[in-house]
């Protein structure tokens, strides 16, 4: 696997995880509260779960001096 293929694979998996987070949060919010507007905002918040986890993992993997 060359560098470009790896980068594309990571990018696609990252987007898939973001979408799954949005669907999960929106669906759960709608089932719990029954309000579509609240579910949309929960889904938007769910889009930020994967980037947040990535930033935490990168911060933990950073070499220390």
C-alpha positions in Angstrom: 0.0 0.0 0.0 1.5 3.3 -1.1 1.2 6.6 0.8 -1.7 7.9 -1.4 -3.8 4.8 -1.0 -3.2 4.9 2.8 -4.2 8.5 3.1 -7.3 8.0 1.1 -8.3 5.0 3.2 -7.8 6.9 6.4 -9.8 9.8 5.1 -12.7 7.6 4.0 -12.7 5.7 7.3 -12.6 9.0 9.2 -15.6 10.3 7.3 -17.5 7.0 7.7 -16.9 7.2 11.5 -18.1 10.8 11.6 -21.3 9.8 9.7 -21.9 6.9 12.0 -21.5 9.2 15.0 -24.0 11.7 13.5 -26.5 8.9 12.8 -26.2 7.4 16.2 -26.5 10.6 18.1 -29.4 11.9 16.0 -31.3 8.7 16.2 -30.8 8.3 19.9 -31.8 11.9 20.5 -35.0 11.5 18.4 -36.0 8.3 20.2 -35.4 9.8 23.6 -37.0 13.3 23.1 -39.1 13.0 20.0 -38.2 16.4 18.6 -36.6 16.6 15.1 -34.9 19.9 15.7 -33.1 18.6 18.8 -32.1 15.4 16.8 -30.6 17.5 14.1 -28.4 19.4 16.6 -27.4 16.2 18.2 -26.4 14.8 14.8 -24.3 17.9 14.1 -22.7 17.3 17.5 -22.1 13.7 16.6 -20.1 14.8 13.6 -17.5 16.2 15.9 -17.0 13.0 18.0 -14.6 11.3 15.5 -12.4 14.4 15.1 -12.2 14.9 18.8 -11.2 11.3 19.3 -8.5 11.6 16.6 -7.1 14.8 18.2 -6.9 13.0 21.6 -5.2 10.0 20.1 -2.7 12.3 18.3 -2.0 14.2 21.4 -1.4 11.0 23.4 0.9 9.6 20.7 3.0 12.7 20.4 6.6 12.2 21.6 7.5 13.7 24.9 10.7 15.6 25.6 
